[in-house]
């Protein structure tokens, strides 16, 4: 039997999906990919975390537009096994939990763009370890500011 991961995705829901084909766009044009992520420990259950991920896609240059622009937001909940040391839980939730949501976004955009003007849009794989280490758009570890309640499932 294959062992299960100590992190399990319990649910995820798309709260915003917007994708627009840019008629004069070019697949060779530089694109922007802006992720914003939020992670919040459930105050009632120390094994459950609520996550939110927003991905914005656009053109790096207005003179040379990319083929698509849009925004996708997904929210979800993950459960992490209690046997992991507390100091490792948050890192695993952030990197792997947000990675699971990002995979769902990649699949959704691929399916949505499949029959669009410019064909399938396959987002690159992201390194969320580096993202959380370097990004000001990710809530810092232990931050007191909570994500928008409307964006995080209870």
Secondary structure, DSSP 4 states (H G I P E B T S, - for coil): -PPPPSEEEEEEEEEEEEEEE-TT--TTS-EEEEEEEEEEE-TT-TTEEEEEEEEEEEES-TTS--SEEEEEEEEEEEEE-TTS-HHHHHHHIIIIIHHHHHHHHHHHHHHHHTTSTT----PPP--HHHHHHH-SSSPPTT-SPPPPGGGS--
